[in-house]
Amino acid sequence: MSEDLARLDATAQAELVRTGEASPLELVESAIARAERVNPEINSVIHQLYGRACERAAGELPDGPFRGVPFLVKDLGSGGMAGEPMHMGMRALKEADFRLPIDTYLGERFRDAGLVTIGRTNTPELGILPTTEPVAYGPTRNPWNTELTAGGSSGGAAAAVAAGIVPFAHASDGGGSIRIPASCCGLVGLKTTRQRVSQGPLLGDFASGLAIDFALTRSVRDAAALVDEVHGAAPGDPYVAPAPERPYRDELAPDQGPLRIGLMTQSLLEVAVEEEVASAARAAAKLLDELGHRVDDDAPAAPPAGAGFDPREAFRIRYEAAQASTLDQLGRVLGRELGSDDVEPLTWAMAERGRAHNSGEYLSAVALHQGLGRMIAAWFEAGHDLLLSPTLGEVPPPLGSFDDSGPDPLDAFRRAEPMGVFTAIFNITGQPAISLPLHVSEEGIPIGVQLVAPFGREDLLLRVAAELERAQPWAERRPALWAGEPAPEAA
C-alpha cells in the first residue's frame, strides 16, 4: 500500500476499510510490523497478541466506526478481555502469568467499535508514578528523546501512539496518568468526567472515584468519536456521569461562539512551576484570545489554609489506602499474602501506610476533596466556561528521576508532585480535562496545555480543542523514533 498508515489517525484508517482501500488484516499487519520496528527501542508493548489479532482481523468484525483499526490496551485498568495477560507492572503477577478472568465492559465496547487489540502496554507498578519504569518490565522510553520519561502511568500507551505504532490506545488516569504522558509525548489526552466510562465489572470505581479509563489519541476527532462509542452506564455501576445532549462528534464544528476562559499558571498547591511550561499556557491563552474567546487571569483561589485542609495529604491517604486494598485483593486472587519482596519499595511503603490509616481518616480525606470539588465548581458557576493551565509543572524529566531505592521510598512519590500538580486536582473534583500538544520546548520536546470544563461538559473541551487543532495543527510533527515513513521536509 502506498499510503503511510503510521501517519493516519484512527478515523482515517477506518475510512480506508470502509472504502475498500485497505482490509482490517492489512491495517493490523502493518501495525505489527511498525511495533517490531521500534518497540525494541521504546519498550512500550510488553504483551504481544499478534497472532490472535491477525486471526480476528481476518474474520468477521463488528461493523463499528473503527472496524479493523489496530489498538493497544494498557496493562492496568478496565479495558481488557478475558484471557489477556494483566500484570499491572508487578513481578508477582508476571511470575504467575495472571490473566483477566472475564471481559470488561470497556473491552467489550472497544471490540464492538471494531477495534483489534494487538497487544498490551507497559505501566509502572500499580500505576503509582508519573513515569513508566517498572522493575518487572523495564523503562518505556520517550520517542522524542529516549533519555526522557514518556510519562505515566499510561507511558507505554503514549510512547506507542507517539511513535506511530497505533493511532490511539487505551489509557487510564488516577492523578494525571492520561494527561501527563500526553504532554510528554505530544498527544491528545482526554480525562473524561468521573464515571463517564464504566470500570465494571471488575471495579465499581477506584479509590472512591479518583480514576477513569479512556484513551490517548493523536487527533481531537478520534477522541470525540471514541468517547461516543464507549461512554454510558453499565450494569452495577455505582453512579453515572450526566448524559451528553448530542454526539461528541457533533461538537467539532467551527464557529460555535466565544467562551470565557480563566488562565492559571501558578499551582494551587504551592508547588513550583517551571517558566517554560507556564509560558506555553500563556501562549495558548493568546491564541484563544485571537480566536475570539475571552481569556482572563481570574483563576480559582487556593484552598484556605488551616482547619486540616491539605488536598495533598488527603490525596496521599486515598492513594495509600488504594494500594493497600489492591495488594489485599491480589493476594486473594493469587492464593497467598503478598509481601515486601513481591513489590517495589514504593508500593510496599504506600500499602503499609494505607493499612495504618483508619476508616475515619479515609472518609475525612474524601470529604475534604469533595469540599475542594465544590470550591472549583463554584468558580465555574460564577461565570467561567473553561480553565486553562499547563498540563505539567515541569518539562519531562530524565528516566531515573523517580528512584525509590533510597532510605525513604516515598521520596519518589513526593518527587512526582511537579508532574501532577495541575492534573490530580481534577481527579479529585471528577471534572473532565484535556491535554493538547500545542507547544514544544527549546530542546524540541512536547509541552502540553490543559483545559478543564465543568462536571459533565466534555462537549466544551472537545469543541475548543478542535478549534485549537485547526488553528495550530500538530499532526505532522514526528518524534526522533518514528515507525512510519520520514516526515515531509516542510513539517
C-alpha positions in Angstrom: 0.0 0.0 0.0 1.4 3.4 -1.0 -0.3 5.1 2.0 1.9 5.6 5.1 -0.6 4.2 7.6 1.5 5.3 10.6 0.7 9.0 9.9 -3.1 8.4 9.7 -5.4 8.8 12.7 -7.9 6.1 13.5 -10.7 7.9 11.7 -8.7 7.9 8.5 -7.6 4.3 8.9 -11.2 3.2 9.4 -12.2 5.1 6.3 -9.7 3.1 4.2 -11.5 -0.1 5.4 -15.0 1.4 4.6 -13.9 2.3 1.1 -12.2 -0.9 0.4 -8.8 0.7 0.0 -7.4 -1.5 2.8 -8.6 -4.6 4.7 -8.6 -4.9 8.5 -5.8 -7.5 8.2 -3.6 -5.1 6.2 -4.1 -2.4 8.9 -3.2 -4.9 11.7 -0.3 -6.5 9.9 1.1 -3.0 9.2 0.8 -2.0 12.9 2.5 -5.2 14.0 5.4 -4.5 11.6 5.7 -1.0 13.0 5.8 -2.3 16.5 8.5 -4.8 15.6 10.5 -1.9 14.1 10.5 0.5 17.1 9.3 -1.4 20.2 12.8 -2.8 21.0 14.0 0.8 21.4 11.0 2.3 23.3 9.7 -0.8 25.2 6.0 0.2 25.0 4.3 -3.1 24.1 5.0 -5.7 26.7 2.4 -8.3 25.8 2.3 -9.2 22.1 -1.1 -10.5 21.0 -0.2 -10.5 17.3 -1.3 -14.0 16.3 -4.7 -13.6 17.8 -5.1 -10.1 16.4 -4.4 -11.3 12.8 -6.9 -14.1 13.2 -9.5 -11.7 14.4 -8.8 -9.1 11.7 -9.1 -11.9 9.0 -12.5 -12.9 10.4 -15.9 -11.2 10.9 -15.6 -7.9 12.8 -18.3 -5.8 14.3 -19.4 -3.1 11.9 -18.4 -0.3 14.2 -16.9 3.1 13.3 -13.3 1.8 13.8 -13.7 -1.5 12.1 -10.3 -3.1 11.6 -8.3 -0.3 13.3 -5.3 -1.7 15.4 -5.4 -0.9 19.1 -3.4 -1.4 22.3 -4.7 -1.9 25.8 -2.9 -0.7 28.9 -1.7 -3.4 31.2 -3.7 -1.8 34.0 -7.2 -0.6 34.3 -10.5 -1.7 32.9 -10.1 -2.1 29.2 -9.2 -5.7 28.6 -10.8 -9.0 27.6 -10.8 -12.5 29.2 -7.6 -14.4 28.7 -5.4 -11.4 28.1 -2.4 -11.1 30.4 -2.7 -8.3 33.1 0.4 -7.9 35.3 0.0 -4.2 36.4 3.7 -3.7 36.3 4.1 -6.3 39.1 6.7 -9.1 39.3 4.3 -11.3 41.3 1.6 -11.1 38.6 4.2 -11.6 35.9 5.6 -14.7 37.6 2.1 -16.1 38.0 1.2 -15.0 34.4 -2.1 -13.6 35.7 -4.8 -13.2 33.1 -8.1 -11.5 33.1 -10.8 -13.9 34.1 -13.7 -12.0 32.3 -14.4 -9.4 29.7 -14.5 -5.9 30.9 -17.4 -3.7 29.8 -15.0 -1.2 28.3 -13.2 -4.0 26.5 -16.5 -5.1 25.0 -17.2 -1.6 23.8 -13.7 -1.3 22.2 -14.4 -4.6 20.5 -17.9 -3.6 19.3 -16.4 -0.4 17.9 -14.5 -2.7 15.6 -11.0 -2.2 17.2 -8.5 -5.1 17.0 -6.2 -5.3 20.0 -2.6 -6.2 19.0 -1.0 -6.1 22.5 -0.9 -4.5 25.9 1.3 -1.6 27.0 3.8 -1.0 29.8 2.8 0.7 33.0 4.6 1.5 36.3 3.7 -0.9 39.2 0.0 -0.4 40.0 0.1 2.8 38.1 1.5 4.8 41.0 4.1 7.0 39.4 4.0 9.6 36.6 6.8 7.7 34.8 6.8 4.2 33.3 9.8 2.3 34.7 8.6 -0.9 36.4 11.2 -3.4 37.6 9.1 -6.2 36.1 9.4 -4.9 32.5 11.9 -2.1 32.4 11.5 1.5 31.3 9.4 2.8 28.5 11.4 5.5 26.6 10.1 8.7 25.1 10.2 8.6 21.3 11.1 12.2 21.2 14.2 11.7 23.4 14.9 8.2 24.7 16.7 9.6 27.8 13.5 11.1 29.0 10.4 9.7 30.6 7.3 9.0 28.4 5.2 9.9 31.4 3.0 7.6 33.4 1.1 5.7 34.3 0.0 5.3 30.7 3.5 5.8 29.4 3.6 2.6 27.3 0.4 3.6 25.5 1.7 7.2 24.9 5.0 6.0 23.5 3.3 3.6 21.1 0.9 6.2 19.8 3.5 8.9 19.5 5.9 6.6 17.6 3.2 5.7 15.1 2.6 2.0 16.1 -1.1 2.5 16.5 -3.3 5.7 16.0 -4.7 5.5 19.6 -4.6 3.3 22.6 -6.4 2.6 25.9 -5.2 4.5 28.9 -6.3 5.3 32.5 -5.9 8.3 34.7 -6.0 8.4 38.5 -3.9 11.6 39.1 -2.9 12.6 35.6 -2.0 9.3 34.0 -3.5 10.1 30.6 -2.7 13.8 30.5 0.9 13.5 31.8 2.1 11.1 29.1 0.0 13.0 26.5 2.1 16.1 27.4 5.4 14.2 27.5 4.8 12.5 24.1 2.9 15.2 22.1 -0.6 13.6 22.1 -4.2 14.5 22.9 -5.1 13.2 26.4 -8.8 13.4 27.4 -9.6 12.6 31.0 -13.4 12.1 30.9 -15.8 13.1 33.7 -15.9 10.7 36.6 -17.8 7.5 35.6 -18.4 8.7 32.0 -16.9 5.4 31.1 -17.7 2.2 33.1 -14.9 0.5 35.0 -17.0 -2.6 35.6 -17.4 -5.4 36.2 -14.1 -5.8 38.0 -14.4 -2.3 39.6 -17.2 0.0 40.6 -14.8 2.9 41.0 -11.2 3.2 42.2 -10.4 5.0 45.5 -13.9 6.5 45.6 -13.7 7.8 42.1 -10.2 9.1 41.6 -9.5 7.1 38.4 -11.1 6.9 35.0 -10.4 4.8 31.9 -10.3 6.1 28.3 -7.6 6.6 25.7 -4.7 8.6 24.3 -5.1 9.8 20.7 -3.3 11.9 18.1 -6.4 13.8 17.0 -9.3 15.5 18.6 -11.8 13.9 16.3 -10.6 10.4 17.3 -11.1 11.3 21.0 -14.6 12.6 20.2 -15.6 9.6 18.1 -14.2 7.1 20.6 -15.9 8.5 23.6 -19.1 8.4 21.7 -18.6 4.6 21.4 -17.6 3.8 25.0 -19.4 6.2 27.3 -22.6 5.3 29.2 -23.7 3.3 32.2 -23.2 -0.4 32.5 -24.9 -2.9 34.9 -23.9 -2.4 38.5 -22.1 1.0 38.1 -22.3 2.9 41.5 -23.2 6.2 39.7 -23.0 7.7 36.2 -22.0 10.9 34.6 -24.6 13.2 33.1 -25.6 12.1 29.5 -24.4 14.4 26.7 -27.0 16.4 24.8 -25.8 15.2 21.4 -22.9 13.0 20.0 -19.5 14.3 20.8 -18.6 14.1 17.1 -21.1 17.0 16.5 -19.1 19.3 18.8 -16.2 19.7 16.4 -17.9 22.1 14.0 -16.3 25.6 13.8 -17.8 29.0 14.9 -19.8 27.9 17.9 -19.3 31.2 19.7 -16.9 32.7 22.3 -16.3 31.3 25.7 -14.9 32.8 28.9 -11.7 31.1 30.0 -9.7 31.6 33.1 -5.9 31.2 33.0 -4.0 29.5 35.8 -0.2 29.3 35.6 0.6 29.0 39.3 -0.1 25.9 41.3 -3.0 25.9 43.8 -0.8 23.6 46.0 2.3 25.7 46.5 4.5 23.6 44.1 7.0 25.5 41.9 6.2 25.7 38.2 8.8 25.9 35.5 8.7 29.0 33.4 8.8 27.1 30.1 5.5 25.3 30.8 3.9 28.5 32.2 4.9 30.3 29.1 3.3 27.6 27.0 0.0 28.1 28.8 0.2 31.9 28.3 0.9 31.3 24.5 -2.3 29.1 24.4 -4.2 31.9 26.1 -3.0 34.4 23.5 -4.1 32.0 20.7 -7.6 31.5 22.3 -7.9 35.3 22.6 -7.1 35.6 18.9 -9.8 33.0 18.1 -12.3 35.3 19.8 -12.6 33.9 23.3 -12.3 36.0 26.4 -9.3 34.9 28.5 -8.6 36.4 31.9 -6.4 35.7 34.9 -9.3 35.1 37.2 -8.2 31.6 38.2 -9.6 29.6 41.2 -8.2 30.6 44.5 -6.0 28.2 46.5 -7.9 26.3 49.2 -7.9 28.0 52.6 -5.0 27.1 55.0 -5.8 25.6 58.4 -8.7 23.5 59.6 -6.8 20.4 58.3 -7.5 21.3 54.7 -4.5 19.9 52.9 -5.5 18.4 49.5 -2.1 16.8 49.0 -2.2 14.9 52.3 -5.8 13.8 51.6 -4.8 12.6 48.2 -1.9 10.6 49.7 -4.3 9.0 52.2 -6.7 7.9 49.5 -3.9 6.7 47.2 -2.2 4.8 50.0 -5.4 3.1 51.0 -5.9 2.1 47.4 -2.5 0.4 47.2 -3.3 -1.5 50.5 -6.6 -2.6 49.2 -5.2 -3.6 45.8 -2.5 -5.8 47.3 -5.0 -7.4 49.6 -7.3 -8.2 46.7 -4.4 -9.5 44.5 -3.3 -11.7 47.4 -6.7 -13.3 47.4 -6.6 -13.8 43.7 -3.1 -15.4 43.9 -4.0 -17.5 46.9 -1.3 -16.1 49.2 -0.5 -13.0 51.1 1.8 -10.6 49.2 4.9 -9.3 51.0 7.5 -6.7 50.5 9.6 -9.0 48.3 6.7 -9.2 45.8 6.5 -5.4 45.0 8.7 -2.4 44.6 9.8 -0.4 47.7 7.4 2.5 47.0 4.4 0.2 46.5 5.1 -1.6 49.8 5.7 1.7 51.7 2.4 3.1 50.4 0.5 0.0 51.2 1.9 -0.1 54.7 0.9 3.5 55.3 -2.5 2.7 53.8 -3.0 -0.1 56.3 -2.0 2.3 59.1 -4.8 4.8 58.3 -8.1 4.3 59.9 -11.5 4.4 58.2 -12.2 7.8 59.7 -9.1 9.3 58.2 -10.1 7.9 54.8 -13.6 9.3 54.9 -12.2 12.7 56.1 -9.9 12.7 53.1 -12.8 12.0 50.8 -14.9 14.7 52.5 -12.0 17.3 52.2 -11.7 16.5 48.5 -15.4 16.9 48.0 -15.1 20.3 49.6 -12.4 21.2 47.1 -14.7 20.0 44.3 -17.4 22.4 45.5 -15.0 25.3 45.5 -13.8 24.6 42.0 -17.4 24.1 40.8 -18.4 27.4 42.4 -15.7 29.2 40.4 -17.2 27.8 37.2 -20.7 28.7 38.3 -19.6 32.3 38.9 -19.1 32.8 35.2 -16.3 30.8 33.5 -16.8 28.1 30.9 -13.2 26.7 30.9 -10.0 26.8 32.9 -6.6 26.8 31.1 -3.3 25.7 32.7 -0.1 24.0 31.9 -0.5 20.2 31.9 2.7 19.6 33.9 4.6 21.8 36.3 7.9 20.9 34.5 9.2 19.6 31.2 9.6 15.8 31.0 12.5 14.8 33.3 15.1 12.1 32.6 14.4 8.4 33.2 15.6 7.5 36.7 14.2 10.7 38.3 11.7 8.8 40.5 14.1 6.5 42.4 12.5 4.6 45.3 15.7 2.7 46.4 16.8 5.2 49.0 16.2 5.3 52.7 12.6 6.6 52.2 10.9 5.1 49.2 8.1 7.7 49.5 10.6 10.3 48.2 9.8 9.0 44.7 6.1 9.9 45.2 7.0 13.3 46.6 9.2 13.9 43.5 6.1 13.3 41.4 4.3 16.4 42.7 5.6 18.8 39.9 4.4 16.3 37.3 0.9 16.1 38.7 0.3 19.4 40.3 -2.1 20.6 37.6 -3.7 17.3 36.8 -4.5 15.5 40.1 -6.8 18.3 41.2 -9.3 17.3 38.6 -9.2 13.6 39.5 -10.2 14.9 42.9 -13.1 17.0 41.6 -14.1 14.5 38.9 -14.2 17.1 36.2 -13.2 16.4 32.6 -9.9 17.8 31.4 -7.8 17.5 28.2 -4.1 18.0 27.4 -3.3 19.3 24.0 0.2 19.2 22.3 0.3 22.9 21.4 3.9 23.6 22.2 7.5 22.2 22.2 10.4 23.0 24.5 13.6 24.7 23.4 15.0 21.2 23.1 12.1 20.1 20.8 10.2 18.1 23.5 6.4 18.4 23.5 4.7 20.6 26.1 1.0 20.2 26.7 -1.5 22.7 27.9 -4.6 21.6 29.8 -8.2 22.7 29.5 -10.7 21.9 32.2 -14.5 22.1 32.0 -17.4 21.9 34.5 -18.5 18.4 35.5 -20.0 16.6 32.6 -19.0 19.1 29.9 -16.7 17.2 27.6 -18.6 18.9 24.8 -16.9 22.2 25.7 -13.5 20.7 25.9 -13.8 18.9 22.5 -15.2 22.0 20.8 -12.3 24.3 21.9 -9.7 21.5 21.4 -10.9 21.1 17.8 -10.7 24.8 17.3 -7.1 24.9 18.6 -6.1 21.9 16.5 -7.3 23.7 13.4 -5.5 27.0 14.3 -2.2 25.4 15.3 -2.1 21.8 13.9 0.3 19.2 15.3 -0.5 16.2 13.1 2.7 16.4 11.0 5.2 16.6 13.9 7.3 13.5 14.2 9.4 12.2 17.1 13.0 11.1 16.6 11.8 7.5 16.8 9.1 7.1 14.2 7.7 3.8 13.0 6.4 5.1 9.7 8.0 6.9 6.8 10.0 10.1 7.4 8.1 13.3 7.9 7.8 15.7 4.9 10.6 18.2 4.7 8.1 21.1 5.4 6.9 19.6 8.7 
